[in-house]
Amino acid sequence: MPRYRQTWSEEEQDYVLIKMGGPTAPLGNDGNLHIRRDIDPFVSPVDGSTIRTHRDLDNHNKRNNVVSSSEFSPAFYERKAKERARLYSGEHTPAEKQARGEEIHRIIERLERR
């Protein structure tokens, strides 16, 4: 026999019964159902643990404070590549120059106090 849980519904402005238990699938940020394919087992380059399931991967990411590269869009990679190219060529914005100058000044002051 299924179990139910009673919760308040803003839509109906009344309490409703929600069926509990049974298989549930993860909801994405857009509120839609997302089915994740199985992953092939692999060894983590971060801590050397073996990842076999999505739960293992999620726990590993939380434990090591990392995210999978698949979570970033190609546009993100393009934007970051442009930022790196700009910084490696020596181009800096006025705000970056100011922040770096302040950092150098703080370091000098700290060393002078010793």
Secondary structure, DSSP 8 states (H G I E B T S, - for coil): --EEEEEEETTTTEEEEEEE-S----B-TTSSB--------EE-TTT--EE-SHHHHHHHHHHHT---GGGS-HHHHHHHHHHHHHHHTT---HHHHHHHHHHHHHHHHHHHH-
